[in-house]
């Protein structure tokens, strides 16, 4: 007698949706592909095309945008699938020059049954691409005395560069006095914004016999990388 052994075929057992999100890094003004090493979701049963990511409309990227890349170009997206990630089609593009150290966006991911909310973080490596902006105002100096310069009189601002690396180089010296650095014996024609901020740079009036009530010196500023500088408010 033939005996039939019956097998009941069940749907794959779902182990629940799992989400892995790691920090991405991008150079200022650059782009980074969001690979499955950085962002992935799986549940052991659904195909990659059926796992959907939705970017929050209240917390999208602030310093860039997400795009999907295909044969026709790149297109801003607010939704994408795990398959898009597996095909390396989802790219974060940094567009903001405000020197923010990171960007982030919130998203929801679902397999149709479960939803999870997560935050994706992008660290932004800054690039020194800004020229210093110089603000200066007249100094009221005492005759035959030394008067310190402060950041209220002379200040160079550069979001990419520390004050110690912003340097002033003298192009023309004062006619009735000289600049001094209280930390050294000679100013050697150069000093930094850090020297000014630390109260080390002063103007010493030395021409007591002169009736002139004004003096001046000329300088140029460098951040060590970019040529030129802006002068407030004329930049």
C-alpha positions in Angstrom: 0.0 0.0 0.0 1.4 3.4 -0.9 1.5 5.9 1.9 1.5 9.6 1.4 3.6 11.7 3.7 2.3 15.3 3.7 4.6 18.4 4.1 3.0 21.7 5.1 4.9 24.6 3.7 4.8 27.7 5.9 5.9 31.3 5.3 9.5 32.0 6.4 9.7 32.6 10.1 10.2 36.3 10.7 12.8 37.0 13.4 11.8 40.7 13.7 13.2 43.8 12.0 16.8 44.7 12.9 18.3 48.1 12.1 22.1 48.9 12.0 23.1 52.6 11.7 26.7 53.8 11.8 28.2 57.3 11.6 29.2 58.4 8.1 32.0 60.9 7.3 32.2 63.4 4.5 34.6 66.2 3.6 33.1 69.7 3.6 31.4 70.3 0.2 31.8 66.6 -0.7 29.6 63.5 -0.9 29.4 60.1 0.6 27.6 56.9 -0.5 25.5 55.5 2.2 26.4 51.8 1.9 25.0 48.8 3.7 28.0 49.0 6.0 26.7 52.3 7.2 22.9 51.7 7.2 21.0 48.4 6.8 17.8 46.8 8.0 16.8 43.1 7.7 14.2 40.7 9.1 15.2 37.4 7.6 12.1 37.1 5.5 11.4 40.2 3.4 13.3 41.1 0.3 15.5 44.2 0.3 13.1 46.0 -2.1 10.3 45.6 0.5 12.1 47.3 3.4 11.4 51.0 3.2 13.1 54.0 4.7 11.2 57.3 5.1 13.1 60.5 6.1 11.3 62.6 8.7 9.9 65.8 7.3 10.5 67.5 10.6 14.1 66.5 10.9 15.7 66.2 7.4 19.4 66.9 6.8 20.2 70.5 7.7 23.6 70.9 6.0 23.1 68.8 2.9 20.6 66.6 1.1 20.0 62.9 0.2 19.9 61.9 -3.5 19.3 58.7 -5.4 21.7 58.2 -8.2 20.7 56.4 -11.4 21.5 56.5 -15.2 19.6 59.8 -15.6 21.5 61.7 -12.8 20.8 62.4 -9.2 17.4 63.1 -7.7 16.6 64.3 -4.1 14.7 61.7 -2.2 12.7 61.4 1.0 12.1 57.6 0.7 14.4 54.8 -0.4 14.6 51.0 0.0 17.2 48.6 1.4 17.8 47.5 -2.2 18.7 51.1 -3.1 21.3 51.0 -0.4 22.6 47.6 -1.6 23.0 49.1 -5.1 25.0 52.1 -3.7 22.4 54.5 -5.1 21.8 56.6 -2.0 24.2 59.5 -1.5 24.5 62.3 1.1 25.7 65.5 -0.5 27.1 68.3 1.7 25.9 71.7 0.5 26.2 74.1 3.5 29.3 76.2 4.1 28.4 77.1 7.7 31.2 75.0 9.2 28.9 72.8 11.1 30.8 69.8 12.5 28.0 67.3 11.8 24.6 66.7 10.1 21.9 64.3 10.9 18.4 63.2 9.8 15.7 61.1 11.4 14.0 58.3 9.5 11.5 55.5 10.0 12.2 52.1 8.5 9.5 49.4 8.0 9.0 46.0 6.6 5.3 46.5 6.5 4.7 45.0 9.9 7.1 46.8 12.1 8.4 50.3 12.3 11.5 51.7 13.9 12.7 55.3 14.2 16.4 56.0 14.1 18.8 58.9 13.5 21.6 58.8 10.9 24.6 61.0 11.7 27.1 62.4 9.2 30.4 63.9 10.6 31.7 66.8 8.4 35.5 67.2 8.0 36.1 70.9 7.5 38.3 72.3 4.8 40.2 75.6 5.2 38.6 77.5 2.4 37.7 80.8 4.1 39.7 84.0 4.0 40.1 85.9 7.3 37.8 88.9 7.9 39.6 91.8 9.5 37.8 94.4 11.7 39.8 97.4 13.0 39.0 100.6 14.8 41.3 103.5 15.8 43.5 103.2 18.8 43.6 106.1 21.3 47.3 106.1 22.3 49.0 108.2 25.0 51.9 110.4 23.9 55.3 109.0 25.0 53.8 105.9 26.3 52.8 102.3 25.4 49.2 101.5 24.7 48.0 97.9 24.2 46.1 96.8 21.2 43.0 94.6 21.9 40.6 92.7 19.8 38.3 95.7 20.0 40.9 97.6 17.9 42.2 94.8 15.6 40.7 91.4 15.1 40.8 88.8 12.2 38.1 86.2 12.2 38.5 82.9 10.3 36.1 80.0 11.1 38.6 77.5 9.7 41.7 78.8 11.5 42.8 79.1 15.1 43.9 82.6 16.3 47.5 81.4 16.8 47.7 80.6 13.1 46.3 83.9 11.9 49.3 86.2 11.3 49.7 89.9 10.7 52.8 90.9 8.6 53.8 94.6 8.7 54.0 96.2 5.3 54.8 99.8 6.5 55.9 100.8 10.0 54.5 103.6 12.2 56.2 107.0 11.6 56.1 108.3 15.2 56.4 105.1 17.2 56.7 101.4 16.9 54.8 98.2 17.6 56.0 96.0 20.5 55.4 92.5 21.6 55.7 92.3 25.4 56.7 88.6 25.2 59.8 89.2 23.0 62.5 91.8 22.5 61.6 92.4 18.9 58.3 92.1 17.0 60.2 91.1 13.9 57.5 92.5 11.6 55.0 89.7 12.4 52.5 88.8 15.2 49.4 86.7 15.5 45.8 87.2 16.5 46.5 85.1 19.6 49.2 87.7 20.5 46.6 90.5 20.3 44.0 88.4 22.3 46.6 87.7 25.0 47.4 91.5 25.4 50.9 91.2 24.2 50.9 93.7 21.3 51.2 97.4 21.9 51.9 100.7 20.1 54.7 102.7 21.8 54.8 106.4 20.9 58.4 107.6 20.7 58.3 110.9 18.8 57.5 113.3 21.6 58.8 116.3 19.6 56.4 115.8 16.7 53.2 117.8 16.8 51.3 115.1 14.8 48.3 113.6 16.6 48.0 110.6 14.3 50.1 107.7 13.3 49.5 104.5 11.3 51.0 101.2 10.1 50.1 99.0 7.2 49.7 95.2 7.3 48.4 92.2 5.5 46.8 89.1 7.1 47.2 85.4 6.3 45.7 82.2 7.6 48.6 80.2 6.3 46.7 78.7 3.4 44.4 81.2 1.6 45.7 84.3 -0.1 44.1 87.6 0.7 41.7 88.8 3.3 38.4 90.7 3.7 38.1 94.0 5.5 34.9 94.7 7.4 32.6 96.3 6.3 34.1 96.6 2.8 34.2 92.9 1.9 
